[in-house]
């Protein structure tokens, strides 16, 4: 109680002008403190919103990676199933069967290369060069290759034939996968 009495006596003994100065100083200090608290509050909210955005972006990226991983695993299972269906598949034999089926001109060049892709698969690539071929035969050949799940096209180069009019020269590269345990 004595402390309150001393404060009351201090204010009563003060001149009115000094009293208003102290009140203005007190109110200014309160406004500064409240302003600082509000500023820090919004600063922290802004920081937390940015952190939430970063976390959401990382969460979305992780979700996409998981989806991609699931798709890759599903595709790996499909590829393994296709490879198991025809374990002794030979790309050169398949292609020679296509040449006979569509009565295509004999390729001027053909070459098979083997490439190891990873620990489980290797790729057999057949590079073929045709001269004096027509566009219809090429379209039929490509359609047949596209329908076979075991084969995929890698490259296709078409140029106008220099020897015979209305014909084309074709450089085609097709490939297939084999399990590493399979023999070529």
C-alpha positions in Angstrom: 0.0 0.0 0.0 2.8 2.3 0.7 4.1 2.0 -2.8 0.7 3.1 -4.2 0.6 6.0 -1.9 4.1 7.2 -3.0 3.0 6.9 -6.7 -0.2 8.8 -6.0 1.7 11.5 -4.1 4.2 11.7 -6.9 1.5 12.3 -9.5 -0.4 14.8 -7.3 2.8 16.8 -6.7 3.6 17.0 -10.4 2.7 19.9 -12.6 0.0 19.4 -15.1 2.4 19.9 -18.1 4.8 17.2 -16.7 1.9 14.9 -16.0 0.8 15.1 -19.7 4.5 14.4 -20.8 4.6 11.3 -18.6 1.2 10.1 -19.9 2.3 10.7 -23.5 5.6 8.9 -22.8 3.7 6.0 -21.2 1.1 5.8 -24.1 3.9 6.0 -26.7 5.8 3.2 -24.9 2.7 1.0 -24.8 2.1 1.7 -28.6 5.7 0.8 -29.4 5.5 -2.4 -27.4 2.2 -3.4 -29.0 3.5 -2.4 -32.4 6.6 -4.5 -31.9 4.5 -7.5 -30.8 2.2 -7.2 -33.8 5.2 -6.8 -36.1 6.9 -10.0 -34.7 3.6 -11.8 -34.9 3.1 -11.2 -38.6 6.8 -11.8 -39.2 6.5 -15.2 -37.6 3.3 -15.9 -39.5 5.0 -15.0 -42.8 8.0 -17.2 -41.9 5.7 -20.1 -41.1 3.7 -19.7 -44.3 6.9 -19.9 -46.3 8.0 -23.0 -44.4 4.5 -24.6 -45.0 4.9 -23.9 -48.7 8.3 -25.5 -48.8 7.1 -28.5 -46.9 4.1 -28.8 -49.3 6.4 -28.6 -52.3 8.6 -31.3 -50.8 5.6 -33.4 -50.0 4.3 -33.1 -53.6 7.7 -34.0 -55.0 7.9 -37.1 -52.7 4.4 -38.1 -53.8 5.5 -37.8 -57.5 8.6 -39.8 -56.8 6.5 -42.5 -55.2 4.1 -42.6 -58.1 6.9 -42.8 -60.6 8.5 -45.6 -58.6 5.2 -47.5 -58.6 4.9 -47.0 -62.4 8.4 -48.1 -62.9 7.9 -51.2 -60.8 4.7 -52.0 -62.6 6.4 -51.6 -66.0 9.4 -53.7 -64.8 6.9 -56.5 -63.9 5.2 -56.2 -67.4 8.6 -56.3 -69.1 9.7 -59.4 -67.1 6.4 -61.1 -68.0 6.9 -60.3 -71.7 10.5 -61.6 -71.5 9.4 -64.8 -69.7 6.7 -65.5 -72.4 9.4 -65.8 -75.1 12.7 -66.5 -73.4 14.5 -67.6 -76.6 13.5 -64.7 -78.7 16.0 -63.7 -81.4 15.7 -60.3 -83.0 17.5 -61.2 -86.2 15.2 -64.2 -86.7 12.1 -62.1 -86.1 13.2 -59.5 -88.5 14.0 -62.0 -91.3 10.5 -63.4 -90.8 9.1 -59.9 -91.3 11.1 -59.5 -94.5 9.7 -62.7 -95.9 6.1 -61.9 -94.7 6.0 -58.5 -96.3 8.2 -59.5 -99.3 10.6 -56.6 -98.6 13.8 -56.2 -100.5 16.8 -57.8 -98.8 18.6 -55.4 -96.5 21.9 -54.2 -97.8 23.3 -54.1 -94.3 22.3 -55.5 -90.9 24.2 -55.6 -87.7 23.3 -56.8 -84.2 24.9 -55.2 -81.1 24.5 -56.1 -77.5 24.5 -53.5 -74.7 24.3 -54.1 -70.9 21.7 -51.7 -69.5 21.9 -52.6 -65.8 22.4 -55.6 -63.6 19.2 -57.3 -64.9 18.8 -56.5 -68.6 20.8 -56.3 -71.8 19.6 -54.8 -75.0 20.0 -56.3 -78.5 19.9 -53.7 -81.2 19.5 -54.6 -84.9 20.6 -51.9 -87.3 19.2 -52.4 -90.9 19.7 -50.5 -94.1 17.3 -50.9 -97.0 17.7 -49.4 -100.5 15.0 -49.2 -103.1 12.1 -49.5 -100.7 8.7 -47.9 -101.1 6.9 -45.9 -98.4 3.9 -48.4 -98.2 6.2 -51.3 -97.4 8.0 -49.2 -94.8 4.7 -48.2 -93.2 3.5 -51.8 -93.0 6.9 -52.8 -91.5 6.8 -50.1 -88.9 3.2 -51.0 -88.0 4.1 -54.6 -87.5 7.1 -53.7 -85.3 4.9 -51.4 -83.2 2.4 -54.2 -82.6 5.1 -56.5 -81.2 5.5 -55.7 -77.5 8.9 -57.4 -77.5 10.4 -55.0 -80.1 10.8 -51.2 -80.0 12.1 -48.8 -82.6 15.1 -46.7 -81.7 16.0 -44.7 -84.8 14.6 -44.3 -88.3 16.2 -42.3 -91.1 14.5 -42.0 -94.5 16.1 -40.4 -97.5 15.2 -40.3 -101.2 16.9 -43.0 -103.2 19.7 -41.8 -105.5 19.6 -44.9 -107.7 15.9 -45.6 -108.5 13.1 -42.9 -108.7 10.1 -43.1 -106.4 11.9 -45.2 -103.8 13.6 -44.5 -100.5 16.6 -45.6 -98.6 15.9 -46.5 -95.0 18.2 -46.8 -92.0 16.2 -48.5 -89.2 17.3 -49.4 -85.7 15.1 -51.7 -83.6 15.9 -53.3 -80.3 14.7 -55.8 -77.7 15.5 -56.6 -74.1 16.8 -59.9 -72.7 17.4 -60.9 -69.2 21.1 -61.2 -68.5 20.7 -64.8 -67.6 19.4 -65.6 -71.1 21.8 -66.6 -73.9 21.7 -64.8 -77.3 
